[in-house]
């Protein structure tokens, strides 16, 4: 009797265990597509202890994925190489190629749940913001890099890549736009920024904080971006082959007007100022008179730049709280649509 009851209990226990297991194994794995662009995450050094003196963009992204077989347990992963370079070599042409490719895959392969882009950390936040502005889908786009080369002792690349795929396949990540994932931390593409040259905890979102975390048990979010992005964007780059030239000038004590005058002579369509000086201000006014669009940002990296009616009437635009390198990209995209300062200010207020 006891035996029978015990064996009945065991059978029930086994059934109870088997149901969730069966349910899990029947659940379709999510599909994630990884696009490689290079950076330290694919960098190789001559020996494992070398954390500098490595070559960025050495290994193809398919090799990185093959070295982390645990990723295949998370999702069905496909990959392609867009380019394999340090992030300082990423150009507008490459950004357009990357964005168009993701949009094309969204159309042609609707079963893909999310995208991962591997990238050098130096300009990673720029690419992430560009994708935030131009990918016309609510599917997660996760941009990932590493602070140590792939070959390093305790490299951060493998875990960052693993976590990026987790975030890209999590249903909770939908509708949050492009994100930056390193060091288990999820930043919004708009606010996330690199803050340290060497530490692995380099990316943060300053006063806005992380969107969430890739924790060991699950992907958790604590907030979501409110500014327009991805599926809410007005920037369709499908038919754009080239972005207008926009550069940044940096302000400091006694900054001369040379940088502005040089850019105007080189034919730029827009200038973003990261703070200024009296001479720079004069030069920017002259640049505006010649038809160059001027956006005022700030070198501090935190807080808004206010605009006044008078300044807007003169044609000067405020970047709100966008960092100069991101204001540059937004101005490039805005200039593909309009040269009306009021309309461009509207765009800066919304994105
Ligand atoms: N030099 C590298 C790059 O931006 C740095 C990195 O990837 O972390 O490509």
Boltz pocket constraint, residues with backbone or C-beta under 6 A from the ligand:
constraints:
  - pocket:
      binder: B
      contacts: [[A, 38], [A, 39], [A, 40], [A, 41], [A, 56], [A, 85], [A, 86], [A, 87], [A, 88], [A, 119], [A, 120], [A, 121], [A, 122], [A, 123], [A, 145], [A, 146], [A, 147]]
      max_distance: 6.0
